[in-house]
Amino acid sequence: MKKLCAVLAVITAAMMLGMSVQASAITYSNPSEAKSVKKEAKLRKIKLLSVSKAQNAARKAVIKHSGLKQVKILEAELDDEADDYPAGTDFRPVYAFECRAGRYEYDVDVDAVTGEILKLKEDITQFAGLKDDRESYYVRKEAERRNLTLLNVMQAKYLAARTIGSASVKFKEIELEDEHDDYPNAINFRPVYKLECVSGGNEYEIEIDAVTAQVLKFKLDD
């Protein structure tokens, strides 16, 4: 475990050199817009849900989608979204929330009058560039259920480039799959990044354990 932590620390330091990370508390963005929406609702005699009730609706939606019980509201907005959600009127007050459940973030839009969930979108920035298919989704969710921390795509790319020994690598495809049949382990679940890449005119296939960062396969294609 100490070795893995050290490896991840090196990877993160290499990618984040010169950058700092700041934690932020819950914030309510654009207060002037929220005030304007509340004023317009009052003029139209429209009763808005309280932000706490809208937050609860957003939490319930994320819990149902993710299967996780702990959901944190990171940011809240109240906007007029008549253009995005036409409803036969030129005024559509909507609460927009950014939430976190486990290691995933969600954007949730809630109708500020009815409480209807208008949008629920999982933000998978940490997996940007990953082939978007049913298998990768299953692996990410199964890892979450088992409380396993996965390397993100940038970390997997860094490891692949370091294994090749080149800073100039073009990634053709990146997949995340459960490969416990090929690489048996005690828990019958082995999240593995499978990367196809090109460097120096050569093509490579690399497989990396998405939990331990171990390079399981390194193949130079003919």
N, C-alpha and C positions, 0 to 999 in steps of 0.2 A: 504493500500500500504506500509506504514512504517513497519507493522508487517511482510508482505511478504519479504520485503528487508532484515529485520533482520533475518528471517528464512534462506533465501538463503545465507546470509553472514555467518551464523553459519555453514551451510552445507559445503560451500566452504572452510571456515577456517579449518574445521575438516579434509577435504580431502587434503588440500594443506599445512598443517602444516609443517613449515620448508622449504617451497619452495618459490621461488620468480618468478615473471613473468616480462619479459622484452619485451617492444615493439620494433619492428625492422622495419627499413625503407626498401624500395625496394633494393634488392641486386642482382647482377649478378654473379652467382656462377661459379667457375672453369674458370677463365679468360684465363688460359694457353690452355685449351681445345678449347675454342672459337677461340683463335688466331690460333691454329693449323688447325681447320676446315676452317677458312677463307683463310689461306695460301694454303691449299689443293684445295679449290674451285677455287682460282685464277690460280693455276697451270693447272687445268682442264678446265679453261675458263668457269666456271659456275658462273652465276650472282646470288648472294644471295639477298633475301629480306632484307630490313633494319629491325632492331629489332623493330622499331616503327610500321612498317606495319604489322609485325608478331603479335605484341601485339594487334593491332586493330582487327586482324582476331580472335585472342583468345578471346578478349572481346565480339565481336559479337556472337561468338559461345556460350559463357556462358550466355549472355543476352537472346539469343533464347531459351536456355535450361531452364534457371531459371525463366524467365519472369521479372527479376529485371534489372533496368537500370544502377545502379551504380556497376561497377566492378573494383576492385583494383588489380594491378599486384604486387604480393609479391616478386617474384623471377623469374629470367630468366636464361636459360642456352642455349648454342649452342653446340650440340654434333653430332658426326657421329653415326647414329643409323641404319646402314646397316643391322646389325644382327636382330634388332627388326622389321624393316620394309623393308624386301627384295624387291628390285625393279629391278632385273636383273643387278645390279651394286654393286661394293664393297664400294660405297661411297654414303651415304644418310644423308645430313646435315638436322638437325631438331632442331627447337626451342622448348624448354620445359619450360612451364610457370606454376607457382603456382599462382592461382587467388583467390580472395575472393569476394563473392556477398552476401550481407546481413550477415547472420551468418554461411554461408556455404563456404567451400573451394573446389577448383577444380584443377585438374591436366589437362593441355591442351598441346598436342604436335602438332606443326605446321610444315609442310614441309617448309624448309627454301628457297626452290626454287619456288614452285608452290603456296604456301599459303594454301594448302589443310589441313584440320583438320584431323589429324591421330588418335588422342585420345582425348576424353573428359570424364573425370572420376570425379564424385562427391566424395569428401572425407567426410565420415560421422563418423569420429573418435569419436565425442561427443555422437554418438548413437551406438557405438560398443556394441555388445551383444544383440541388439534389433532384434526381428524377422523381417527379410527382406521380406516384402510383399507389395502388392499394397496399403493396408489400411494405413500402417505406413508412406509410401511415401506421400500419399494424405494428411494425417494429418500434416506432417512436412511442406509441401508446402502451405497448407491452413493457417497454423499458420504464416508462413512467409508473406503471402499475407495480412493477417490481422494485421501484425506487433505485433504479440504476441511472447514473449520470453518463450521458453519451457525449463523445467528442462532437463538436460542431463541424460543419463542412470546412471552414477555414483551417481548423486544426488538422483535419484529415489531409487537406491539400498540402499543408506545410510538411507533414510527415512524409507524404509521397515525394515531394520535391527533394526533401533531405535524403530520402532513400536513393533516389536517382542520382543525386549529387549535382543538381543544377537548379539555378534560380529562375531559369526560363523554361517553364512547362505549360503546355496548353492542355486543358482537361476537356476531353471529348464527351465523357459521360461519367456520372457519379451515381451509384445506387447504394441503398442501405437495405440489407436483407438479413434474415435470420438464417445463419449457415451452421446450425448445430449438427446437422448431418455430416457436413464436411469436416467440421472442427468440433468434435464432441466435447462437452463439458458436463459438470455435475448438475447444472440446473436446466439442461436441455433447452437452452436459449442462448444464442451467440450472435449478437448484433455485429454485422461486419460491413464496412465501407468497401465497395468494389469500384475502383477507379480505372478508367481507360484514359491514357494520356500520351502526348507526343512531346519529345524533347530531343533536340539535335538531330532531327530526321529519323529518330527511332520511336517505335510505338511500344508502350508498356502496359501491362496489366498488374495492378497492385491491389491487394486485399489487406485491410487493416482492421484489427479488433476495435470496435467503436467504444469499448469500455476501458480496455487496458492499454490501448495505443500500440499493441504488438503488431508488427508487420508479419502477416501470415503467408503472404504470397508476393513474390516479385518476379515477374516474367517479362523478358524481352521478346516481343513478337518477331518472327522471321519476316 
